[in-house]
Amino acid sequence: MIYETIFEQIKSVPNECLADIEEYIGYVMYRHKKNMYETKHNDLSKYFGSIKINKDVLEIQKEMRNEWN
């Protein structure tokens, strides 16, 4: 639906129902934000496992360089 059509339909609703419409729109926006967050920040550890690196990154780089030489 086009926004203008939705606005015209909301204008024709009695004032008593506007609170319900506001709550519903708030719920739809909440679900949209929640779904966007869930799709954006998937926990990939359930697919690949978790990786814990306890060493300093510079130490790892030095070890890798030593392996190459």
Secondary structure as GFF3:
##gff-version 3
##sequence-region A 1 69
A	DSSP	alpha_helix	3	11	.	.	.	ID=ss1
A	DSSP	three_ten_helix	15	17	.	.	.	ID=ss2
A	DSSP	alpha_helix	18	40	.	.	.	ID=ss3
A	DSSP	alpha_helix	45	48	.	.	.	ID=ss4
A	DSSP	alpha_helix	57	68	.	.	.	ID=ss5
###
